[in-house]
Amino acid sequence: MLTMLSAISTFERDLMLERQREGIAIAKDKGKYKGRKSKFDLDTIGKIKSKFSETGNKAGLASEYGISRGYLYELVKA
């Protein structure tokens, strides 16, 4: 009996997650789910990219601009 309730609960959870993913996809298509805007303009991002290729200290570069290393790599990748 407990196994049956567990299976039903798991199925319901999967359905909820699927509906949530569909809703997010619809919101993204409508342009309402964009995420946070970057605090850097295009000129600053260009400077960060040039410094990124020149320097070997990525953590120092990230702390200079007050961002994490992960966000630094995202800026350079884009």
PDB file of N, CA, C and O in Angstrom, chain B, residues numbered from 101:
ATOM      1  N   MET B 101       0.835  -1.199   0.000  1.00  0.00           N
ATOM      2  CA  MET B 101       0.000   0.000   0.000  1.00  0.00           C
ATOM      3  C   MET B 101       0.879   1.261   0.000  1.00  0.00           C
ATOM      4  O   MET B 101       0.615   2.213  -0.734  1.00  0.00           O
ATOM      5  N   LEU B 102       1.909   1.249   0.823  1.00  0.00           N
ATOM      6  CA  LEU B 102       2.817   2.393   0.896  1.00  0.00           C
ATOM      7  C   LEU B 102       3.552   2.603  -0.428  1.00  0.00           C
ATOM      8  O   LEU B 102       3.779   3.739  -0.843  1.00  0.00           O
ATOM      9  N   THR B 103       3.917   1.515  -1.080  1.00  0.00           N
ATOM     10  CA  THR B 103       4.586   1.603  -2.373  1.00  0.00           C
ATOM     11  C   THR B 103       3.660   2.238  -3.412  1.00  0.00           C
ATOM     12  O   THR B 103       4.097   3.042  -4.235  1.00  0.00           O
ATOM     13  N   MET B 104       2.408   1.878  -3.366  1.00  0.00           N
ATOM     14  CA  MET B 104       1.435   2.434  -4.309  1.00  0.00           C
ATOM     15  C   MET B 104       1.258   3.936  -4.093  1.00  0.00           C
ATOM     16  O   MET B 104       1.197   4.691  -5.064  1.00  0.00           O
ATOM     17  N   LEU B 105       1.174   4.382  -2.841  1.00  0.00           N
ATOM     18  CA  LEU B 105       1.051   5.813  -2.547  1.00  0.00           C
ATOM     19  C   LEU B 105       2.300   6.565  -2.983  1.00  0.00           C
ATOM     20  O   LEU B 105       2.215   7.690  -3.474  1.00  0.00           O
ATOM     21  N   SER B 106       3.444   5.948  -2.804  1.00  0.00           N
ATOM     22  CA  SER B 106       4.705   6.565  -3.221  1.00  0.00           C
ATOM     23  C   SER B 106       4.759   6.738  -4.730  1.00  0.00           C
ATOM     24  O   SER B 106       5.214   7.771  -5.221  1.00  0.00           O
ATOM     25  N   ALA B 107       4.304   5.744  -5.462  1.00  0.00           N
ATOM     26  CA  ALA B 107       4.301   5.811  -6.922  1.00  0.00           C
ATOM     27  C   ALA B 107       3.358   6.909  -7.410  1.00  0.00           C
ATOM     28  O   ALA B 107       3.692   7.647  -8.337  1.00  0.00           O
ATOM     29  N   ILE B 108       2.206   7.017  -6.803  1.00  0.00           N
ATOM     30  CA  ILE B 108       1.243   8.058  -7.194  1.00  0.00           C
ATOM     31  C   ILE B 108       1.808   9.440  -6.888  1.00  0.00           C
ATOM     32  O   ILE B 108       1.659  10.371  -7.679  1.00  0.00           O
ATOM     33  N   SER B 109       2.451   9.562  -5.746  1.00  0.00           N
ATOM     34  CA  SER B 109       3.051  10.836  -5.361  1.00  0.00           C
ATOM     35  C   SER B 109       4.150  11.241  -6.342  1.00  0.00           C
ATOM     36  O   SER B 109       4.233  12.405  -6.734  1.00  0.00           O
ATOM     37  N   THR B 110       4.982  10.298  -6.737  1.00  0.00           N
ATOM     38  CA  THR B 110       6.048  10.576  -7.701  1.00  0.00           C
ATOM     39  C   THR B 110       5.465  10.985  -9.045  1.00  0.00           C
ATOM     40  O   THR B 110       5.965  11.906  -9.691  1.00  0.00           O
ATOM     41  N   PHE B 111       4.413  10.304  -9.461  1.00  0.00           N
ATOM     42  CA  PHE B 111       3.763  10.638 -10.727  1.00  0.00           C
ATOM     43  C   PHE B 111       3.192  12.057 -10.694  1.00  0.00           C
ATOM     44  O   PHE B 111       3.355  12.814 -11.651  1.00  0.00           O
ATOM     45  N   GLU B 112       2.532  12.413  -9.607  1.00  0.00           N
ATOM     46  CA  GLU B 112       1.965  13.757  -9.469  1.00  0.00           C
ATOM     47  C   GLU B 112       3.063  14.822  -9.489  1.00  0.00           C
ATOM     48  O   GLU B 112       2.899  15.879 -10.097  1.00  0.00           O
ATOM     49  N   ARG B 113       4.166  14.540  -8.830  1.00  0.00           N
ATOM     50  CA  ARG B 113       5.289  15.486  -8.803  1.00  0.00           C
ATOM     51  C   ARG B 113       5.857  15.682 -10.204  1.00  0.00           C
ATOM     52  O   ARG B 113       6.181  16.807 -10.585  1.00  0.00           O
ATOM     53  N   ASP B 114       5.982  14.615 -10.966  1.00  0.00           N
ATOM     54  CA  ASP B 114       6.468  14.717 -12.341  1.00  0.00           C
ATOM     55  C   ASP B 114       5.525  15.549 -13.204  1.00  0.00           C
ATOM     56  O   ASP B 114       5.971  16.333 -14.042  1.00  0.00           O
ATOM     57  N   LEU B 115       4.234  15.378 -12.998  1.00  0.00           N
ATOM     58  CA  LEU B 115       3.255  16.176 -13.745  1.00  0.00           C
ATOM     59  C   LEU B 115       3.367  17.662 -13.403  1.00  0.00           C
ATOM     60  O   LEU B 115       3.289  18.517 -14.286  1.00  0.00           O
ATOM     61  N   MET B 116       3.549  17.963 -12.115  1.00  0.00           N
ATOM     62  CA  MET B 116       3.681  19.362 -11.704  1.00  0.00           C
ATOM     63  C   MET B 116       4.927  19.997 -12.326  1.00  0.00           C
ATOM     64  O   MET B 116       4.873  21.126 -12.812  1.00  0.00           O
ATOM     65  N   LEU B 117       6.041  19.275 -12.311  1.00  0.00           N
ATOM     66  CA  LEU B 117       7.270  19.806 -12.897  1.00  0.00           C
ATOM     67  C   LEU B 117       7.139  20.018 -14.402  1.00  0.00           C
ATOM     68  O   LEU B 117       7.664  20.989 -14.948  1.00  0.00           O
ATOM     69  N   GLU B 118       6.441  19.112 -15.064  1.00  0.00           N
ATOM     70  CA  GLU B 118       6.229  19.251 -16.501  1.00  0.00           C
ATOM     71  C   GLU B 118       5.379  20.488 -16.816  1.00  0.00           C
ATOM     72  O   GLU B 118       5.685  21.234 -17.747  1.00  0.00           O
ATOM     73  N   ARG B 119       4.323  20.699 -16.045  1.00  0.00           N
ATOM     74  CA  ARG B 119       3.490  21.893 -16.242  1.00  0.00           C
ATOM     75  C   ARG B 119       4.282  23.164 -15.964  1.00  0.00           C
ATOM     76  O   ARG B 119       4.104  24.173 -16.647  1.00  0.00           O
ATOM     77  N   GLN B 120       5.155  23.117 -14.960  1.00  0.00           N
ATOM     78  CA  GLN B 120       5.979  24.281 -14.643  1.00  0.00           C
ATOM     79  C   GLN B 120       6.933  24.590 -15.804  1.00  0.00           C
ATOM     80  O   GLN B 120       7.082  25.750 -16.189  1.00  0.00           O
ATOM     81  N   ARG B 121       7.574  23.567 -16.356  1.00  0.00           N
ATOM     82  CA  ARG B 121       8.474  23.767 -17.496  1.00  0.00           C
ATOM     83  C   ARG B 121       7.732  24.344 -18.700  1.00  0.00           C
ATOM     84  O   ARG B 121       8.251  25.218 -19.394  1.00  0.00           O
ATOM     85  N   GLU B 122       6.526  23.856 -18.944  1.00  0.00           N
ATOM     86  CA  GLU B 122       5.721  24.377 -20.047  1.00  0.00           C
ATOM     87  C   GLU B 122       5.380  25.841 -19.824  1.00  0.00           C
ATOM     88  O   GLU B 122       5.443  26.642 -20.756  1.00  0.00           O
ATOM     89  N   GLY B 123       5.021  26.195 -18.602  1.00  0.00           N
ATOM     90  CA  GLY B 123       4.689  27.585 -18.287  1.00  0.00           C
ATOM     91  C   GLY B 123       5.881  28.509 -18.457  1.00  0.00           C
ATOM     92  O   GLY B 123       5.739  29.625 -18.956  1.00  0.00           O
ATOM     93  N   ILE B 124       7.051  28.052 -18.045  1.00  0.00           N
ATOM     94  CA  ILE B 124       8.260  28.870 -18.206  1.00  0.00           C
ATOM     95  C   ILE B 124       8.577  29.039 -19.679  1.00  0.00           C
ATOM     96  O   ILE B 124       8.962  30.129 -20.102  1.00  0.00           O
ATOM     97  N   ALA B 125       8.425  27.987 -20.470  1.00  0.00           N
ATOM     98  CA  ALA B 125       8.687  28.080 -21.905  1.00  0.00           C
ATOM     99  C   ALA B 125       7.730  29.070 -22.570  1.00  0.00           C
ATOM    100  O   ALA B 125       8.143  29.838 -23.438  1.00  0.00           O
ATOM    101  N   ILE B 126       6.473  29.059 -22.176  1.00  0.00           N
ATOM    102  CA  ILE B 126       5.499  30.001 -22.736  1.00  0.00           C
ATOM    103  C   ILE B 126       5.855  31.427 -22.343  1.00  0.00           C
ATOM    104  O   ILE B 126       5.778  32.337 -23.168  1.00  0.00           O
ATOM    105  N   ALA B 127       6.246  31.628 -21.085  1.00  0.00           N
ATOM    106  CA  ALA B 127       6.625  32.962 -20.624  1.00  0.00           C
ATOM    107  C   ALA B 127       7.870  33.459 -21.351  1.00  0.00           C
ATOM    108  O   ALA B 127       7.959  34.645 -21.671  1.00  0.00           O
ATOM    109  N   LYS B 128       8.828  32.579 -21.618  1.00  0.00           N
ATOM    110  CA  LYS B 128      10.028  32.982 -22.360  1.00  0.00           C
ATOM    111  C   LYS B 128       9.666  33.390 -23.783  1.00  0.00           C
ATOM    112  O   LYS B 128      10.218  34.355 -24.312  1.00  0.00           O
ATOM    113  N   ASP B 129       8.743  32.661 -24.405  1.00  0.00           N
ATOM    114  CA  ASP B 129       8.311  33.016 -25.758  1.00  0.00           C
ATOM    115  C   ASP B 129       7.636  34.378 -25.786  1.00  0.00           C
ATOM    116  O   ASP B 129       7.770  35.120 -26.760  1.00  0.00           O
ATOM    117  N   LYS B 130       6.913  34.710 -24.729  1.00  0.00           N
ATOM    118  CA  LYS B 130       6.243  36.006 -24.651  1.00  0.00           C
ATOM    119  C   LYS B 130       7.192  37.122 -24.237  1.00  0.00           C
ATOM    120  O   LYS B 130       6.831  38.297 -24.297  1.00  0.00           O
ATOM    121  N   GLY B 131       8.409  36.762 -23.817  1.00  0.00           N
ATOM    122  CA  GLY B 131       9.394  37.757 -23.421  1.00  0.00           C
ATOM    123  C   GLY B 131       9.255  38.236 -21.993  1.00  0.00           C
ATOM    124  O   GLY B 131       9.761  39.306 -21.653  1.00  0.00           O
ATOM    125  N   LYS B 132       8.586  37.476 -21.151  1.00  0.00           N
ATOM    126  CA  LYS B 132       8.364  37.892 -19.767  1.00  0.00           C
ATOM    127  C   LYS B 132       9.312  37.214 -18.792  1.00  0.00           C
ATOM    128  O   LYS B 132       9.295  37.517 -17.599  1.00  0.00           O
ATOM    129  N   TYR B 133      10.120  36.318 -19.276  1.00  0.00           N
ATOM    130  CA  TYR B 133      11.011  35.540 -18.415  1.00  0.00           C
ATOM    131  C   TYR B 133      12.426  35.712 -18.957  1.00  0.00           C
ATOM    132  O   TYR B 133      12.973  34.817 -19.601  1.00  0.00           O
ATOM    133  N   LYS B 134      13.006  36.877 -18.683  1.00  0.00           N
ATOM    134  CA  LYS B 134      14.277  37.223 -19.298  1.00  0.00           C
ATOM    135  C   LYS B 134      15.457  37.051 -18.369  1.00  0.00           C
ATOM    136  O   LYS B 134      16.583  36.877 -18.834  1.00  0.00           O
ATOM    137  N   GLY B 135      15.235  37.093 -17.093  1.00  0.00           N
ATOM    138  CA  GLY B 135      16.337  37.060 -16.151  1.00  0.00           C
ATOM    139  C   GLY B 135      16.786  38.474 -15.826  1.00  0.00           C
ATOM    140  O   GLY B 135      16.190  39.455 -16.271  1.00  0.00           O
ATOM    141  N   ARG B 136      17.822  38.554 -15.060  1.00  0.00           N
ATOM    142  CA  ARG B 136      18.320  39.850 -14.611  1.00  0.00           C
ATOM    143  C   ARG B 136      19.184  40.494 -15.687  1.00  0.00           C
ATOM    144  O   ARG B 136      19.926  39.808 -16.390  1.00  0.00           O
ATOM    145  N   LYS B 137      19.083  41.816 -15.812  1.00  0.00           N
ATOM    146  CA  LYS B 137      19.911  42.534 -16.769  1.00  0.00           C
ATOM    147  C   LYS B 137      21.324  42.673 -16.225  1.00  0.00           C
ATOM    148  O   LYS B 137      21.531  42.799 -15.018  1.00  0.00           O
ATOM    149  N   SER B 138      22.283  42.650 -17.125  1.00  0.00           N
ATOM    150  CA  SER B 138      23.679  42.775 -16.735  1.00  0.00           C
ATOM    151  C   SER B 138      23.955  44.197 -16.266  1.00  0.00           C
ATOM    152  O   SER B 138      23.373  45.153 -16.777  1.00  0.00           O
ATOM    153  N   LYS B 139      24.843  44.326 -15.293  1.00  0.00           N
ATOM    154  CA  LYS B 139      25.192  45.661 -14.814  1.00  0.00           C
ATOM    155  C   LYS B 139      26.278  46.294 -15.671  1.00  0.00           C
ATOM    156  O   LYS B 139      26.669  47.436 -15.426  1.00  0.00           O
ATOM    157  N   PHE B 140      26.769  45.573 -16.670  1.00  0.00           N
ATOM    158  CA  PHE B 140      27.825  46.071 -17.548  1.00  0.00           C
ATOM    159  C   PHE B 140      27.269  46.410 -18.919  1.00  0.00           C
ATOM    160  O   PHE B 140      26.419  45.699 -19.455  1.00  0.00           O
ATOM    161  N   ASP B 141      27.765  47.519 -19.481  1.00  0.00           N
ATOM    162  CA  ASP B 141      27.390  47.848 -20.853  1.00  0.00           C
ATOM    163  C   ASP B 141      28.356  47.140 -21.810  1.00  0.00           C
ATOM    164  O   ASP B 141      29.286  46.462 -21.372  1.00  0.00           O
ATOM    165  N   LEU B 142      28.131  47.301 -23.107  1.00  0.00           N
ATOM    166  CA  LEU B 142      28.931  46.579 -24.093  1.00  0.00           C
ATOM    167  C   LEU B 142      30.398  47.000 -24.083  1.00  0.00           C
ATOM    168  O   LEU B 142      31.276  46.172 -24.325  1.00  0.00           O
ATOM    169  N   ASP B 143      30.678  48.271 -23.809  1.00  0.00           N
ATOM    170  CA  ASP B 143      32.069  48.729 -23.758  1.00  0.00           C
ATOM    171  C   ASP B 143      32.820  48.067 -22.603  1.00  0.00           C
ATOM    172  O   ASP B 143      33.955  47.621 -22.767  1.00  0.00           O
ATOM    173  N   THR B 144      32.186  48.009 -21.452  1.00  0.00           N
ATOM    174  CA  THR B 144      32.822  47.394 -20.292  1.00  0.00           C
ATOM    175  C   THR B 144      33.038  45.900 -20.517  1.00  0.00           C
ATOM    176  O   THR B 144      34.064  45.354 -20.113  1.00  0.00           O
ATOM    177  N   ILE B 145      32.087  45.247 -21.154  1.00  0.00           N
ATOM    178  CA  ILE B 145      32.236  43.819 -21.448  1.00  0.00           C
ATOM    179  C   ILE B 145      33.400  43.606 -22.404  1.00  0.00           C
ATOM    180  O   ILE B 145      34.142  42.633 -22.267  1.00  0.00           O
ATOM    181  N   GLY B 146      33.570  44.508 -23.375  1.00  0.00           N
ATOM    182  CA  GLY B 146      34.719  44.419 -24.280  1.00  0.00           C
ATOM    183  C   GLY B 146      36.036  44.557 -23.540  1.00  0.00           C
ATOM    184  O   GLY B 146      36.996  43.846 -23.836  1.00  0.00           O
ATOM    185  N   LYS B 147      36.087  45.471 -22.577  1.00  0.00           N
ATOM    186  CA  LYS B 147      37.298  45.641 -21.771  1.00  0.00           C
ATOM    187  C   LYS B 147      37.583  44.389 -20.940  1.00  0.00           C
ATOM    188  O   LYS B 147      38.731  43.962 -20.811  1.00  0.00           O
ATOM    189  N   ILE B 148      36.527  43.816 -20.383  1.00  0.00           N
ATOM    190  CA  ILE B 148      36.688  42.606 -19.578  1.00  0.00           C
ATOM    191  C   ILE B 148      37.222  41.472 -20.446  1.00  0.00           C
ATOM    192  O   ILE B 148      38.089  40.713 -20.015  1.00  0.00           O
ATOM    193  N   LYS B 149      36.706  41.355 -21.668  1.00  0.00           N
ATOM    194  CA  LYS B 149      37.164  40.293 -22.566  1.00  0.00           C
ATOM    195  C   LYS B 149      38.629  40.464 -22.926  1.00  0.00           C
ATOM    196  O   LYS B 149      39.370  39.482 -22.981  1.00  0.00           O
ATOM    197  N   SER B 150      39.060  41.697 -23.173  1.00  0.00           N
ATOM    198  CA  SER B 150      40.458  41.910 -23.529  1.00  0.00           C
ATOM    199  C   SER B 150      41.372  41.644 -22.329  1.00  0.00           C
ATOM    200  O   SER B 150      42.440  41.054 -22.487  1.00  0.00           O
ATOM    201  N   LYS B 151      40.964  42.071 -21.143  1.00  0.00           N
ATOM    202  CA  LYS B 151      41.761  41.803 -19.943  1.00  0.00           C
ATOM    203  C   LYS B 151      41.788  40.311 -19.630  1.00  0.00           C
ATOM    204  O   LYS B 151      42.784  39.796 -19.122  1.00  0.00           O
ATOM    205  N   PHE B 152      40.690  39.618 -19.934  1.00  0.00           N
ATOM    206  CA  PHE B 152      40.594  38.182 -19.659  1.00  0.00           C
ATOM    207  C   PHE B 152      41.654  37.414 -20.441  1.00  0.00           C
ATOM    208  O   PHE B 152      42.289  36.504 -19.907  1.00  0.00           O
ATOM    209  N   SER B 153      41.841  37.782 -21.700  1.00  0.00           N
ATOM    210  CA  SER B 153      42.819  37.061 -22.513  1.00  0.00           C
ATOM    211  C   SER B 153      44.252  37.428 -22.121  1.00  0.00           C
ATOM    212  O   SER B 153      45.167  36.631 -22.326  1.00  0.00           O
ATOM    213  N   GLU B 154      44.457  38.613 -21.563  1.00  0.00           N
ATOM    214  CA  GLU B 154      45.798  39.058 -21.203  1.00  0.00           C
ATOM    215  C   GLU B 154      46.259  38.527 -19.851  1.00  0.00           C
ATOM    216  O   GLU B 154      47.427  38.171 -19.696  1.00  0.00           O
ATOM    217  N   THR B 155      45.379  38.468 -18.892  1.00  0.00           N
ATOM    218  CA  THR B 155      45.773  38.143 -17.525  1.00  0.00           C
ATOM    219  C   THR B 155      45.706  36.645 -17.258  1.00  0.00           C
ATOM    220  O   THR B 155      44.943  35.921 -17.897  1.00  0.00           O
ATOM    221  N   GLY B 156      46.500  36.200 -16.322  1.00  0.00           N
ATOM    222  CA  GLY B 156      46.448  34.809 -15.892  1.00  0.00           C
ATOM    223  C   GLY B 156      45.678  34.651 -14.599  1.00  0.00           C
ATOM    224  O   GLY B 156      45.343  33.534 -14.204  1.00  0.00           O
ATOM    225  N   ASN B 157      45.395  35.767 -13.933  1.00  0.00           N
ATOM    226  CA  ASN B 157      44.702  35.740 -12.644  1.00  0.00           C
ATOM    227  C   ASN B 157      43.222  36.063 -12.846  1.00  0.00           C
ATOM    228  O   ASN B 157      42.810  37.221 -12.765  1.00  0.00           O
ATOM    229  N   LYS B 158      42.444  35.041 -13.105  1.00  0.00           N
ATOM    230  CA  LYS B 158      41.016  35.239 -13.373  1.00  0.00           C
ATOM    231  C   LYS B 158      40.262  35.655 -12.110  1.00  0.00           C
ATOM    232  O   LYS B 158      39.329  36.454 -12.185  1.00  0.00           O
ATOM    233  N   ALA B 159      40.652  35.127 -10.964  1.00  0.00           N
ATOM    234  CA  ALA B 159      39.979  35.477  -9.710  1.00  0.00           C
ATOM    235  C   ALA B 159      40.217  36.948  -9.379  1.00  0.00           C
ATOM    236  O   ALA B 159      39.316  37.624  -8.882  1.00  0.00           O
ATOM    237  N   GLY B 160      41.426  37.451  -9.652  1.00  0.00           N
ATOM    238  CA  GLY B 160      41.723  38.861  -9.409  1.00  0.00           C
ATOM    239  C   GLY B 160      40.918  39.765 -10.323  1.00  0.00           C
ATOM    240  O   GLY B 160      40.441  40.821  -9.907  1.00  0.00           O
ATOM    241  N   LEU B 161      40.769  39.344 -11.573  1.00  0.00           N
ATOM    242  CA  LEU B 161      39.978  40.126 -12.525  1.00  0.00           C
ATOM    243  C   LEU B 161      38.514  40.160 -12.088  1.00  0.00           C
ATOM    244  O   LEU B 161      37.865  41.202 -12.173  1.00  0.00           O
ATOM    245  N   ALA B 162      37.999  39.041 -11.628  1.00  0.00           N
ATOM    246  CA  ALA B 162      36.607  38.991 -11.170  1.00  0.00           C
ATOM    247  C   ALA B 162      36.404  39.879  -9.949  1.00  0.00           C
ATOM    248  O   ALA B 162      35.400  40.585  -9.859  1.00  0.00           O
ATOM    249  N   SER B 163      37.338  39.851  -9.017  1.00  0.00           N
ATOM    250  CA  SER B 163      37.182  40.684  -7.826  1.00  0.00           C
ATOM    251  C   SER B 163      37.352  42.166  -8.151  1.00  0.00           C
ATOM    252  O   SER B 163      36.785  43.020  -7.469  1.00  0.00           O
ATOM    253  N   GLU B 164      38.124  42.473  -9.179  1.00  0.00           N
ATOM    254  CA  GLU B 164      38.286  43.864  -9.608  1.00  0.00           C
ATOM    255  C   GLU B 164      36.953  44.459 -10.064  1.00  0.00           C
ATOM    256  O   GLU B 164      36.673  45.633  -9.819  1.00  0.00           O
ATOM    257  N   TYR B 165      36.145  43.649 -10.720  1.00  0.00           N
ATOM    258  CA  TYR B 165      34.846  44.117 -11.200  1.00  0.00           C
ATOM    259  C   TYR B 165      33.706  43.775 -10.248  1.00  0.00           C
ATOM    260  O   TYR B 165      32.559  44.141 -10.504  1.00  0.00           O
ATOM    261  N   GLY B 166      34.001  43.082  -9.160  1.00  0.00           N
ATOM    262  CA  GLY B 166      32.978  42.766  -8.169  1.00  0.00           C
ATOM    263  C   GLY B 166      32.009  41.695  -8.616  1.00  0.00           C
ATOM    264  O   GLY B 166      30.822  41.753  -8.295  1.00  0.00           O
ATOM    265  N   ILE B 167      32.511  40.705  -9.363  1.00  0.00           N
ATOM    266  CA  ILE B 167      31.671  39.608  -9.846  1.00  0.00           C
ATOM    267  C   ILE B 167      32.337  38.282  -9.501  1.00  0.00           C
ATOM    268  O   ILE B 167      33.495  38.245  -9.085  1.00  0.00           O
ATOM    269  N   SER B 168      31.595  37.204  -9.677  1.00  0.00           N
ATOM    270  CA  SER B 168      32.158  35.888  -9.423  1.00  0.00           C
ATOM    271  C   SER B 168      32.916  35.410 -10.663  1.00  0.00           C
ATOM    272  O   SER B 168      32.741  35.947 -11.756  1.00  0.00           O
ATOM    273  N   ARG B 169      33.757  34.395 -10.476  1.00  0.00           N
ATOM    274  CA  ARG B 169      34.493  33.864 -11.619  1.00  0.00           C
ATOM    275  C   ARG B 169      33.543  33.214 -12.618  1.00  0.00           C
ATOM    276  O   ARG B 169      33.768  33.283 -13.826  1.00  0.00           O
ATOM    277  N   GLY B 170      32.487  32.585 -12.119  1.00  0.00           N
ATOM    278  CA  GLY B 170      31.508  31.976 -13.012  1.00  0.00           C
ATOM    279  C   GLY B 170      30.858  33.003 -13.921  1.00  0.00           C
ATOM    280  O   GLY B 170      30.704  32.772 -15.120  1.00  0.00           O
ATOM    281  N   TYR B 171      30.477  34.138 -13.348  1.00  0.00           N
ATOM    282  CA  TYR B 171      29.864  35.200 -14.158  1.00  0.00           C
ATOM    283  C   TYR B 171      30.899  35.808 -15.114  1.00  0.00           C
ATOM    284  O   TYR B 171      30.554  36.206 -16.226  1.00  0.00           O
ATOM    285  N   LEU B 172      32.151  35.880 -14.689  1.00  0.00           N
ATOM    286  CA  LEU B 172      33.222  36.362 -15.565  1.00  0.00           C
ATOM    287  C   LEU B 172      33.305  35.477 -16.807  1.00  0.00           C
ATOM    288  O   LEU B 172      33.375  35.981 -17.928  1.00  0.00           O
ATOM    289  N   TYR B 173      33.297  34.173 -16.610  1.00  0.00           N
ATOM    290  CA  TYR B 173      33.364  33.263 -17.751  1.00  0.00           C
ATOM    291  C   TYR B 173      32.124  33.368 -18.636  1.00  0.00           C
ATOM    292  O   TYR B 173      32.225  33.212 -19.853  1.00  0.00           O
ATOM    293  N   GLU B 174      30.962  33.628 -18.049  1.00  0.00           N
ATOM    294  CA  GLU B 174      29.738  33.813 -18.851  1.00  0.00           C
ATOM    295  C   GLU B 174      29.845  35.061 -19.709  1.00  0.00           C
ATOM    296  O   GLU B 174      29.436  35.054 -20.870  1.00  0.00           O
ATOM    297  N   LEU B 175      30.393  36.138 -19.145  1.00  0.00           N
ATOM    298  CA  LEU B 175      30.546  37.372 -19.914  1.00  0.00           C
ATOM    299  C   LEU B 175      31.499  37.179 -21.077  1.00  0.00           C
ATOM    300  O   LEU B 175      31.252  37.673 -22.177  1.00  0.00           O
ATOM    301  N   VAL B 176      32.578  36.469 -20.841  1.00  0.00           N
ATOM    302  CA  VAL B 176      33.584  36.271 -21.882  1.00  0.00           C
ATOM    303  C   VAL B 176      33.057  35.334 -22.959  1.00  0.00           C
ATOM    304  O   VAL B 176      33.365  35.504 -24.139  1.00  0.00           O
ATOM    305  N   LYS B 177      32.263  34.346 -22.556  1.00  0.00           N
ATOM    306  CA  LYS B 177      31.720  33.366 -23.512  1.00  0.00           C
ATOM    307  C   LYS B 177      30.723  34.023 -24.467  1.00  0.00           C
ATOM    308  O   LYS B 177      30.679  33.675 -25.647  1.00  0.00           O
ATOM    309  N   ALA B 178      29.933  34.957 -23.975  1.00  0.00           N
ATOM    310  CA  ALA B 178      28.857  35.561 -24.780  1.00  0.00           C
ATOM    311  C   ALA B 178      29.394  36.517 -25.812  1.00  0.00           C
ATOM    312  O   ALA B 178      28.623  37.108 -26.568  1.00  0.00           O
TER     313      ALA B 178
END
